[in-house]
Amino acid sequence: MDGIVVKSTGSWYEVMKPSGEIINCRLKGKFRLQGLKHTNPVTVGDKINYEMEPNSENGVIFSIEPRKNYIIRKSSNLSKQTHIIASNIDQAILMVTIAFPTTSLGFIDRFLVTAEAYHIPTTIIFNKVDLCTNGLEEVLQETIDLYHKKVGYNYIKTSVNDKIGLDEVKELLQNKTTLVAGHSGVGKSSLLNAIEPNLNLRTGIISKSSFNGQHTTTFAQMHPLSFGGFIIDTPGIREFGVVDLNNAELSHYFKEMKPFIGKCKFNNCKHIHEPQCAILEAIEQGIIPPERYQSYLSILANEDVFN
């Protein structure tokens, strides 16, 4: 029998049957010998095959169908293992906030680069725009200009309090399987609840001392949408380490660098200090944003970011 993993709690998996019914499944023993590179050999979004355990209402997963794509990150700082966030995704939404809490450009770039590497189109949602006052509205516009005008990512400005952008997000989600990611506290659950009240996702509060959010989503979980499609709600990501990317190909995953790839004097150009480097020349000409180039160097140096 086949199904889709809609929730993973580590040892048990909730699997949705074609009828929509949910069944609890565990892994067959051999899976624990596979995928030692990943902390989770089976993830939300996986299409799996299972069989019922004798005299039980639970199932046993014995195989995974080939994944269309997936997105991963380091399981923790300095860890050599990786964590698969979700698989078989049509698109991703990266939800960011200019303040309360602040999402760093380094974090945004690491997520976008990873999504590009795994062929997952991403829309950036700038949430809590109602809080962008006293100069923050200028920072918001500068960040939008950076990622939309200069790099080419689609974006939506949203506010649950002022009901801004909710219809646009709903239209974006319709009939797609969408991964929703971002720091704790950026308002993922509140926004999704506003669009689909039946979800009833837990929401948290922002710490007054650190302005960081409290984790309200513990495990990644896929939810069906009444207007068609699925969303995969993920735990707030504090850090995002890029993994499994070849340094020689890293520039391929920066949208604004793609037009200049292959135009450098040297075929193995790393775009750091080489002469007649097309990308360095584009930076000098103001075509490639210096902020993005700093992220490129940081990822090349295998540095992690935490905010």
Buried (B, 14 or more C-beta within 10 A) or exposed (E): EEBBBBBBEEEEBBBBBEEEEEBBBBBEEEBEEEBEEBBBBBBBBBBBBBEEEEEEEEBBBBEBEEBBBBBBBBBEEEEEBBBBBBBBBBBBBBBBBBBBBBBBBBBBBBBBBBBBBBEBEBBBBBBBBBBBEEEBEEEBBEBBEBBBEBBEBEBBBBBBEEEBBBEBBBEBBEEBBBBBBBBBBBBBBBBBBBBBEEBEBEBBEBEEEEEBBEEBBEEBBBBBBEEEBBBBBBBBBBBBBBBEBEEEEBBBBBBBBEEBBEEBEEEEBBBEEBEEBBBBBBBEEEBBBEBBBEBBEBBBEEEBBEE
